[in-house]
Amino acid sequence: MLWMAVLVLCLSMTAGSAQTATLKLEAQLLWGTNDGTSPNPKHKPVGPEIRKKLKELPLKWTNYFEENRKSFDVAEGGANKVSLSDRCEVEVRNLGGNKIEVTHFGKGEKVVKQTQTLPKGELLVLGGNAPNSTAWLVVLKHAE
């Protein structure tokens, strides 16, 4: 399967607030499709907050299903690598001042590396193609 990063966007959902040294983050692995249901009965539709933000993007899929979700912390100057599936990992490095470096790994290989500011309440969306006109998405949120 050819993995290709096709989307890296940061979307504002709420106003940023005071910065802290330790970032509280939430990562979600999503599957995008035009099918009404997922072939995996363990998948559940994304929540309304994420669905609304994904609808604002120029994406071609109409439905998004959550495969996994993990919350984690990253101390300033530190890094944390989180496994979202047997094929998907995300490493986040806290550069301070809400600035992060995110590296996405697919099948053990680096897919994309992005450095940017991620204030509280904002999202970072990483995505790529999957078989049968579907997509995978990793949504990283700076939790309140």
N, C-alpha and C positions, 0 to 999 in steps of 0.2 A: 504494500500500500504506500502510495506517495504522500508524504506529509508536507504540507506547505503552509507557512504562516500567511494568512491573507488579510488579517485584520488586527490592528492594535489601536484601540481607541480608549480614551478616558472620558467618562461622562459624569458631569456634575449632577448629584442627586440632592444634596443639601449644602448649605454654607459650611465652610470649614471652620473649625474652632481651634482652641489652643493646642499647640504641638506637644507631644510627649516623647520621651526617649524610647519607650517600648511601643511598637506598633501592634495593635490587635487586628488581625486579618482573618478573612474568611475566603476560602477558595471553593469554587463549585466547578465540577466537570459536567458539561451539558452536551446533549446531542440534538442537533437541529435537523428537521425533516419537514416535508410537506404532508407526510402521512398523519392521520388523525390520532394514531396510537403508536406506542413504541412496541417493537417485537419483544422487548424485555419487560416482563410484568413487574419487575422490581423498580423500574424507572417511574418517576412521578412527574407530572407537569411542573414547570417552574412556577414560582410564586408570582403574584401580580406585580410586585416592584420590579423584578428582573424582566418579566415579560414586557412591561411597559417600556423599559429602557431599550430592550432588544428591538422592539417594534419601531423605535425612533432611528435605528441604524439602517443603512442601505443593504440589508440582508434579504436573501431570496426565500428563506424558509418561513413557514407559517407557524410551526409548532416546535417547542423546545422542551426537552425532558432532562431532569436531573439524574445523573448517574451516581454522583457522590458529592459530599460536602464535608469540608474540614475547617475547623477554626484553629488558629495557631498564633503565637506571639513571636516577634523578632526584636531582640534588643538592639539598641543603637550600636552600630559598628559590627553587628553580628549577622548571621545568616541562618535560615531554616529551610530545609528541603522536605517537601510534603508529597507523599504518594497519593494520587487520586484514583489510580487504577493500576493494573499490572503493566500498562503501556504508557501511562501519563504521570509525570512528576513535575512539580514546580518548585524552583528554588528562589527565595526572596532574600535579598541582602538589604538591610536597613542602613542607608547612607546618611541618615540624620535629616532633621527638618522635613519630615514626610517624604523625602526623596528615597526611592527604592530602585533596585536593579532586579529585574525578574528574568529568570531563565527558565524556559519551558523545555522539557525533555519528552520526546515521544519515542517509544521503543528503545530507550536508553541513549538516544542520540539527541544532541542539542538541536532544537527546532528554531527557536527565536530567543533573542536576548534584548531586553528593552530597559532603558533607564529613564525614569520620569518622576515627577512629584505626584503623590497620591494622597490628597487631603482626606480627612474623615468624611465618610458618607459617599465618596466617589467610587467609581468602578473602573477597572481595567479589563478589557475584553481581548483575549487572544483567540484566534480561530484558524481553522484549516479545513481542507476538503477531506471527505471520507467517501467510501464506496457508495454507489447507487444514488448519486446526487444528494447526499446528506453531508453533515459537517459536525465537527467537534468544536466546542467552545470551552475555554477556561475563563471563568469570571472571578476576578480578584476584587474583594471589597475591603476598604479600610473601615472596620467596624467602629461604631460609636463607643 
